[in-house]
Amino acid sequence: MEILLATFSALFSVVNPFGAMPVFLTLTHDDSATRRNQQALRACMYMVLILTVFFLAGQAVLDFFGLRIHDLRIAGGLMIMRAGFDLLNSKSEEGKKISKDVVAEGVEKEDISFTPLAMPLLSGPGSIAVVISLFTKSLTYSDMVLTVIGIMLLGLVSYIILLFSPRLMVFMGKAGLAALAKIMGFIVLSLGVSFIVTAMLALFK
């Protein structure tokens, strides 16, 4: 249960499905409610698949390039800290930003579930760095299964949030989303600092 909750809490703040709501609604504003829900379901399934693959194969990728897990944690920590700063300093209601070109391209696409929804909006570089760093050689098979279940739980919660995003947007409003972005930004920034400190301590030892 500890591993399950740790996986979910570490990834939720980085994935930040609340911040994905404005972009999701922008890209699906011409779709029917059924079509929008299908896009949300597919996007969350793709996100779970992407994060699971990187969790299971990430260590092999690091070994192939001759990188240590501490190198990834420092690089990932810097990346996550930057994302946290962006959320804290965001002046728009969009808690998570993707480029205008990506949004414009997504509006023209029929199926936006894989790109840009699943990647890079939900499973971006920050969340991928987190899942790779969660894998250690000391994990047992049951620990790995619990971690994957935590990723699936994140996908379920993200789907529910996107499913009710029209109502949540009306209920929270721009001010509520901006405040939530600040809270998420602080949590993400703290997570990035934790990554760097943990890696530095391990290196100095």
N, C-alpha and C positions, 0 to 999 in steps of 0.2 A: 504493500500500500504506500509505503514511503517513496519508493521508486516511481510509482504511478503518479502520485501527486507532484513529485519533484519534476518529472518530465512535463506534465501538463502546465504547471505554473511557470517553468522556465521558458516554454515555447509560447504560451498564450500572450505574454507581454510583447514578445518579438513579432509574432504573427499579427497580433492586434486586429482581429476581425471587425471591431467597431470602426477602426480607421479605414477599413476597406469599404464600408457601406456607401459613402458618397460616390466613389468611383464606380462601384457595382451598379448603383441606381442610374448613374449617368450612362453607362454602357448598355443598360437594359431598359431605358425609358420608353422605347417603342415596342417592347415585347409584352405579350400577355402575362398574366400572373403565373399561369402554368409553365410557360416558356422560361420565365425568370427563375422559377423554383427549380426547373430542370438544370439550368445553367449553374445555379448555386450548388446543387447536389453534385454535379459532375466536377466542378471546380474543387470542392472539398475532398472528393474521392481522389482526384489527381494530386492534391496537396498531401494527403495521407500517403499515397504511393511514392511520391518524390521524397518526402522526408524519411520514410521507411527504408527506401533504397540507399539513401545517403548514410543513414544510421548503420546499416548492415555492411555497406561496401566502403564507407568513408575511410576506415583504417587502411584498407588495401590500397586506396588511392594515395594516401599519405606515404605508405611504404614505397609505392612505385616511384614517387617523386623525391624520396629520401627526406621527407619532412617528419618532424616530431609533433606529437599532439600538443606540446606546449607552444610550438610555433603557431599552430592553428589557433590556439586559444588567445594568444596575444593579438594576432591579426584579426580574428573574429571579434575580440573585445574592442579593438579600435573601431571596427566597422559598426558594431552595435552601439558604441558610444556616440558615433556620428549620427546614427539614426535617432538616438535619444535626444541629442541636441536639436535635430531637425523637428522632432515632435514638440519639444519645449518652446522652440522659437517659431513654430508654425503660426502664420497669421490667417490662414484659411480654415474653413470647417473640415477640410480633409485631413484626418489624423495621420494618414499615411500617403505620401506623395509618390506618383510615378510621372514620368515626363508627359508633356502635352502631346507629343508625337505618338506615344504609345496609346494614350486615350483616344486620339483622333483615329488611329489605325483600328482600335478595338471597336469603335462605333460602326465602322464599315464592315466588320466581320460578322458572319452569321453565328459562328460558334466561338465564344470568348472564354469558354470554361478552362481551357489549358493555358492559353496566353490571351490577355494578360492577367486573368484572374488567379489561376493556380500559381503561375510563375510569370512575373516576379511579385505580384501583389500579396499573395498569402505565403508562399514558400520562396522567399527571396534569399539573398546571400546570408543575411543575419541568422535566419532560422536554420538554414543548412549548416552553417558553422556551429550552431548550438547542438544539433543532433549528432554531428560528427564527433564533437567533444564529449558527448554523453557515452560514447562507446569506449570501453577500456577492456583490456585482455583479462581482467579479473572478474568480469561479468559472467554469471552463470546463465544457462539457457532460460531459466525461469525469470531472471532479471531482464534478459533481452525481450522475452515475451511481454513482461509487464511494461517495458518501455514502449514497445510497439502498441500495446493497448492504450497507453497514455497518449500516443500520437493519434490513434483512432478516436479517442475521447475528445481530443482537441478538434478533430475534423467534424465530429458530431455537434459540438458546441458552436463551432464556426458556421456550420450549416443552419442551425437554429437562428443564429444572429442574422445571417443574410436572408433567411426566410422571412423574418419579421422586420427586416430593415426599413420598409416604407413606414410602418407604424412607429418604429424606434426613432426614425428621423423626425417625424412630426412631434413625437413626445419629447425628445431631448432638445431639438432645435439646434441652431448654430452655436449658441452659447454653451449648451450642454456638451456638444461634441468637442468644442474647443477646450473646455475644462477637462474632459476625459482624455483628450490628446496630451494635455500637460501632465496628468497623472501617469499615463502610460509612458510618456517620455522620461519621467523621473525614474520609473521602475526599470525601463530599458537601459538608461544611463547607468544605474546602479549595477545592473547585470553585467554590462560591459566592463565596469571597473572590477567587479568580482572575477571575471574571466582573466583579466590581465594580472591582478594581484596573485591569484592562485597559480598561474603559469610562472610568474616571476619567482615566487617562493619555491616552487618545485625545481626551477633551474638553478637557483642559488644553493639548494641542498645538494 
